[in-house]
Amino acid sequence: MNIDKIKLILADEPAYRMKQVWHSIFVDLIDSWDKCTTLPKVLREKLNAEAPLEIACEVFGSQKSRSLKALITLEDGNKIESVLLSHRDGRKTVCVSSQVGCSMGCTFCATGKMGRERNLTVGEIVVQVLFFARYLKSEGKENNRITNIVFMGMGEPFLNYDNVWKAIRIYNDKDGLNIGARHISISTCGLVEGINKFAKEPMQVNLAISLHAPNDELRSSLMPVNRLNPLDELMFAVKNYIAKSGRQVMFEYMLIDGVTDKEIHAKQLIELMDNKLFVVNLIRYNPTGSHKSSSATAIIRFKNLLLRAGIKVTQRQTFGTDIDAACGQLATKNKKK
């Protein structure tokens, strides 16, 4: 599905046509123009021929968790992955990609090993959520809809800043998917320029920081971005964001056996978390071939050290490791349909 082509075809049509089309795509969730009976037959035929609504996609379901991975083939043949996470409390979260591949080169991330091919267009970002919205509708269950969106898939969102924000406005549109800004999160590996720009945005979208190490030496060895945006600059930018927005910031911390899970790392992380609006989200490393996951005992010990120091801590539930759909595993490869 190509939103730009749709807009081009409707450019000479009355303005109300676009409203009809928008409602059909994002509220009725149609997958064929033949279902948009408010449009003239000739226009439907033109749209079917030049801007079909089909999304080329393979779906892979996890046998160990309530997650689905979508492998979407784009018009130029490139592929991206998105994940639907079904939580026990009923929330439905889509983990969205912003780029084909990623140029950040984090050693624990499969996407980072791919390199970056290109940024995604607004439409290519939007269709990832639209695909799963259609999927949930097809199940025929009441109140079965997307509730949350996280930009934690393939790519660094702040390197595709403008297109990401245009997509967010479409997600948030009350006449469309109508997903609240506070239910949308952007995760960055720590690009200071992007954080400073983000701080000026009026929408109350959540900010998450992929931290993963509590000191510059270790973080630079795991995340090359730290050499250009070291921790003191990163933390200054985050505190500036909080001063302007008054909003909580989540720091994602990957627990890697013998690398980031030692007591000294916990103590260094406690020193960094010196703001009441900081929250640490602990993530068990999901295998990508380069490291080992921390043991359950090590994770509990690390978490308790933070809690005893008064740090707000959450622990991310693991989804989809058996289909390479968990955090850090997206790399357009698949195990089970």
C-alpha positions as CSV (number, residue, x, y, z in Angstrom):
1,M,0.0,0.0,0.0
2,N,1.4,3.4,-1.0
3,I,-0.2,6.4,0.8
4,D,1.6,8.9,-1.5
5,K,0.2,7.3,-4.6
6,I,-3.3,7.4,-3.1
7,K,-3.0,11.1,-2.3
8,L,-1.7,11.8,-5.9
9,I,-4.7,10.0,-7.5
10,L,-7.1,11.9,-5.3
11,A,-5.4,15.3,-5.9
12,D,-8.0,16.4,-8.4
13,E,-10.9,15.0,-6.6
14,P,-13.2,17.0,-4.2
15,A,-11.7,17.3,-0.7
16,Y,-14.4,15.1,0.8
17,R,-13.1,12.2,-1.2
18,M,-9.9,12.1,0.8
19,K,-11.9,12.1,4.0
20,Q,-13.9,9.1,2.7
21,V,-10.7,7.3,1.8
22,W,-9.0,8.1,5.1
23,H,-12.0,6.7,7.0
24,S,-12.1,3.6,4.9
25,I,-8.4,2.9,5.3
26,F,-7.9,3.7,9.0
27,V,-11.3,3.2,10.6
28,D,-13.0,0.6,8.4
29,L,-9.6,-1.0,7.8
30,I,-10.5,-2.2,4.3
31,D,-8.0,-4.2,2.3
32,S,-9.5,-3.7,-1.1
33,W,-10.9,-0.6,-2.8
34,D,-14.0,-2.7,-3.9
35,K,-15.1,-2.4,-0.2
36,C,-15.1,1.4,-0.3
37,T,-18.6,1.7,-1.8
38,T,-18.7,5.5,-1.1
39,L,-16.3,6.0,-4.0
40,P,-17.4,5.9,-7.7
41,K,-16.7,2.6,-9.5
42,V,-14.3,4.3,-11.9
43,L,-12.2,5.8,-9.1
44,R,-12.2,2.4,-7.2
45,E,-10.9,0.7,-10.3
46,K,-8.2,3.3,-10.8
47,L,-7.1,3.0,-7.2
48,N,-7.1,-0.8,-7.4
49,A,-4.9,-0.7,-10.4
50,E,-2.5,2.1,-9.4
51,A,-2.5,2.0,-5.5
52,P,-3.8,-1.3,-4.2
53,L,-4.3,-1.7,-0.5
54,E,-2.6,-5.1,-0.2
55,I,0.4,-5.3,2.1
56,A,2.9,-7.9,1.0
57,C,3.6,-9.7,4.2
58,E,4.5,-13.0,5.8
59,V,3.4,-13.7,9.4
60,F,5.4,-15.7,12.0
61,G,3.7,-16.8,15.2
62,S,5.5,-17.6,18.4
63,Q,4.8,-20.8,20.2
64,K,6.3,-19.5,23.5
65,S,4.6,-16.1,23.8
66,R,1.6,-14.1,22.5
67,S,3.6,-12.4,19.8
68,L,3.4,-12.2,16.0
69,K,6.2,-11.0,13.7
70,A,5.3,-9.5,10.3
71,L,7.9,-9.7,7.5
72,I,6.8,-6.9,5.1
73,T,8.2,-6.7,1.6
74,L,8.4,-3.1,0.4
75,E,7.8,-1.9,-3.2
76,D,11.5,-1.8,-4.0
77,G,12.0,-5.4,-2.7
78,N,13.5,-4.4,0.7
79,K,12.1,-6.2,3.7
80,I,11.4,-4.9,7.2
81,E,10.0,-6.5,10.4
82,S,7.4,-5.5,12.9
83,V,6.1,-7.3,15.9
84,L,2.6,-7.4,17.6
85,L,2.8,-8.0,21.4
86,S,-0.3,-9.1,23.1
87,H,0.0,-8.4,26.9
88,R,-1.9,-10.3,29.6
89,D,-3.7,-7.1,30.6
90,G,-5.3,-6.8,27.1
91,R,-2.9,-4.2,25.7
92,K,-1.8,-4.7,22.1
93,T,1.5,-3.1,21.3
94,V,3.1,-2.9,17.8
95,C,6.9,-2.6,17.7
96,V,7.6,-0.5,14.6
97,S,10.7,-0.2,12.4
98,S,11.8,3.2,11.1
99,Q,14.6,2.1,8.7
100,V,15.7,-0.8,6.5
101,G,18.5,-2.0,8.7
102,C,20.5,0.2,11.1
103,S,23.8,2.0,11.0
104,M,24.4,2.2,14.8
105,G,26.3,-1.0,14.9
106,C,25.5,-2.0,18.5
107,T,27.3,-5.3,19.2
108,F,24.3,-7.0,20.9
109,C,21.8,-6.2,18.1
110,A,21.1,-8.3,15.0
111,T,19.7,-5.3,13.1
112,G,22.9,-3.4,13.7
113,K,24.9,-6.1,11.9
114,M,22.9,-5.5,8.8
115,G,23.9,-1.9,8.2
116,R,21.4,0.6,7.0
117,E,19.9,0.4,3.5
118,R,17.6,3.5,3.7
119,N,15.0,5.4,5.7
120,L,11.4,4.3,5.6
121,T,8.8,6.6,4.0
122,V,5.9,7.8,6.1
123,G,3.6,5.3,4.4
124,E,6.0,2.4,5.0
125,I,6.1,3.2,8.7
126,V,2.3,3.6,8.9
127,V,1.5,0.3,7.1
128,Q,3.2,-1.7,9.8
129,V,0.6,-0.7,12.4
130,L,-2.2,-0.8,9.8
131,F,-1.4,-4.4,8.9
132,F,-1.8,-5.5,12.5
133,A,-4.9,-3.4,13.0
134,R,-6.4,-5.3,10.1
135,Y,-5.3,-8.6,11.5
136,L,-6.9,-7.9,14.9
137,K,-10.1,-6.9,13.2
138,S,-10.2,-10.1,11.3
139,E,-10.2,-12.1,14.6
140,G,-13.7,-10.7,15.2
141,K,-13.2,-10.1,18.9
142,E,-14.7,-7.1,20.7
143,N,-12.3,-4.2,21.6
144,N,-9.5,-6.0,19.8
145,R,-7.4,-3.1,18.6
146,I,-4.0,-1.6,18.7
147,T,-3.5,0.3,22.0
148,N,0.3,1.1,22.0
149,I,3.1,1.8,19.5
150,V,6.8,1.6,20.3
151,F,9.5,2.7,17.9
152,M,11.9,-0.1,19.0
153,G,12.1,-2.1,15.8
154,M,14.7,-1.9,13.0
155,G,16.6,1.4,12.8
156,E,17.3,4.5,14.8
157,P,14.1,6.7,14.8
158,F,15.9,10.0,15.2
159,L,17.9,9.4,12.0
160,N,14.5,9.4,10.2
161,Y,13.1,12.1,12.4
162,D,10.6,13.9,10.1
163,N,9.0,10.8,8.6
164,V,8.7,9.2,12.1
165,W,6.8,12.3,13.4
166,K,4.6,12.4,10.3
167,A,3.7,8.8,10.9
168,I,3.0,9.5,14.6
169,R,0.5,12.2,13.6
170,I,-1.3,9.7,11.4
171,Y,-1.4,7.1,14.3
172,N,-2.7,9.8,16.6
173,D,-5.3,11.2,14.2
174,K,-8.7,11.1,16.0
175,D,-10.3,10.5,12.6
176,G,-8.0,7.5,12.0
177,L,-6.3,5.0,14.2
178,N,-6.8,7.4,17.2
179,I,-3.9,6.1,19.3
180,G,-3.1,8.6,22.1
181,A,0.3,10.3,22.1
182,R,1.0,9.0,25.6
183,H,0.6,5.5,24.3
184,I,3.4,6.0,21.7
185,S,7.1,5.7,22.6
186,I,10.3,6.5,20.7
187,S,13.4,4.7,21.7
188,T,16.8,6.2,20.7
189,C,20.3,4.8,21.2
190,G,21.2,8.3,22.5
191,L,21.4,10.8,19.7
192,V,21.7,14.1,21.6
193,E,20.7,16.2,18.7
194,G,17.5,14.2,18.3
195,I,16.7,14.4,22.0
196,N,17.1,18.2,21.9
197,K,14.7,18.4,19.0
198,F,12.3,16.0,20.6
199,A,12.2,18.2,23.7
200,K,10.5,20.9,21.6
201,E,7.7,18.8,20.3
202,P,4.3,19.7,21.6
203,M,2.9,16.1,21.5
204,Q,3.3,14.1,24.7
205,V,5.0,11.1,23.1
206,N,7.2,9.0,25.5
207,L,11.0,9.0,25.3
208,A,13.1,5.9,26.0
209,I,16.9,5.8,26.0
210,S,18.8,2.6,25.0
211,L,21.4,2.9,27.7
212,H,22.7,-0.7,28.2
213,A,25.9,0.3,30.0
214,P,26.6,2.6,33.0
215,N,30.1,4.0,32.0
216,D,31.6,5.4,28.8
217,E,34.3,2.8,28.3
218,L,31.8,-0.1,28.4
219,R,29.1,1.7,26.5
220,S,31.5,2.7,23.7
221,S,32.5,-0.9,23.3
222,L,28.9,-2.0,23.0
223,M,27.4,1.0,21.3
224,P,29.7,3.0,18.9
225,V,27.3,6.0,19.1
226,N,28.6,6.7,22.6
227,R,31.9,7.8,21.1
228,L,30.1,10.8,19.6
229,N,27.5,11.2,22.3
230,P,29.1,10.3,25.6
231,L,27.2,9.8,28.8
232,D,27.6,13.2,30.2
233,E,26.2,14.8,27.0
234,L,23.4,12.3,26.8
235,M,22.3,12.7,30.4
236,F,22.5,16.5,30.1
237,A,20.2,16.3,27.1
238,V,17.7,14.0,28.9
239,K,17.6,16.3,31.9
240,N,17.0,19.2,29.6
241,Y,14.1,17.3,28.1
242,I,12.6,16.6,31.5
243,A,13.0,20.3,32.5
244,K,10.9,21.3,29.4
245,S,8.4,18.5,29.4
246,G,8.1,17.3,33.0
247,R,7.7,13.8,31.6
248,Q,9.2,10.5,32.8
249,V,12.1,9.0,30.8
250,M,12.7,5.2,30.5
251,F,16.3,3.9,30.4
252,E,16.5,0.5,28.7
253,Y,19.3,-1.6,30.2
254,M,20.4,-4.9,28.6
255,L,21.6,-7.6,31.0
256,I,24.5,-9.5,29.4
257,D,26.2,-12.2,31.3
258,G,29.5,-11.0,32.7
259,V,29.4,-7.8,30.7
260,T,26.8,-5.5,32.1
261,D,25.3,-7.4,35.0
262,K,28.0,-7.1,37.7
263,E,27.5,-5.4,41.1
264,I,29.9,-2.6,40.0
265,H,27.6,-1.9,37.0
266,A,24.6,-1.7,39.2
267,K,26.3,0.8,41.5
268,Q,27.4,2.9,38.5
269,L,23.9,2.8,37.1
270,I,22.5,3.9,40.5
271,E,24.8,7.0,40.3
272,L,23.5,7.9,36.9
273,M,19.8,7.5,37.9
274,D,19.8,10.7,39.9
275,N,16.4,12.1,38.9
276,K,13.0,11.1,40.3
277,L,11.6,10.9,36.7
278,F,14.1,8.3,35.6
279,V,12.9,4.7,35.3
280,V,15.1,1.7,34.5
281,N,13.7,-1.0,32.3
282,L,15.8,-4.2,32.6
283,I,16.0,-6.4,29.5
284,R,17.4,-9.8,29.5
285,Y,19.8,-10.1,26.5
286,N,18.1,-12.1,23.7
287,P,20.6,-14.3,21.8
288,T,22.0,-12.8,18.6
289,G,25.2,-14.8,18.5
290,S,27.6,-12.4,20.2
291,H,27.0,-12.6,23.9
292,K,25.3,-14.7,26.6
293,S,22.1,-13.9,28.5
294,S,22.4,-13.2,32.2
295,S,21.1,-15.9,34.5
296,A,17.8,-15.5,36.4
297,T,19.8,-15.2,39.6
298,A,22.0,-12.4,38.3
299,I,19.0,-10.5,37.0
300,I,17.2,-10.7,40.4
301,R,20.4,-9.6,42.2
302,F,20.9,-6.7,39.9
303,K,17.3,-5.6,40.1
304,N,17.3,-5.8,43.9
305,L,20.4,-3.6,44.1
306,L,18.6,-0.9,42.2
307,L,15.4,-1.2,44.2
308,R,17.2,-1.0,47.5
309,A,18.8,2.2,46.2
310,G,15.3,3.7,45.6
311,I,15.5,3.4,41.8
312,K,12.2,2.9,39.9
313,V,12.7,-0.4,38.0
314,T,10.6,-2.4,35.6
315,Q,11.5,-5.7,33.9
316,R,10.6,-6.3,30.3
317,Q,8.6,-9.4,29.5
318,T,10.3,-11.5,26.8
319,F,8.3,-12.0,23.7
320,G,9.1,-14.0,20.6
321,T,12.6,-15.3,21.0
322,D,11.7,-18.5,19.2
323,I,10.9,-16.5,16.0
324,D,13.7,-13.9,16.3
325,A,11.2,-11.2,17.3
326,A,12.5,-10.2,20.7
327,C,14.4,-7.0,21.5
328,G,17.6,-6.9,19.3
329,Q,16.7,-9.8,17.1
330,L,15.0,-8.2,14.1
331,A,17.1,-8.9,11.1
332,T,14.6,-10.1,8.4
333,K,15.2,-13.8,9.1
334,N,12.6,-16.2,10.3
335,K,12.3,-19.5,12.0
336,K,8.6,-20.5,12.1
337,K,5.5,-19.4,10.2
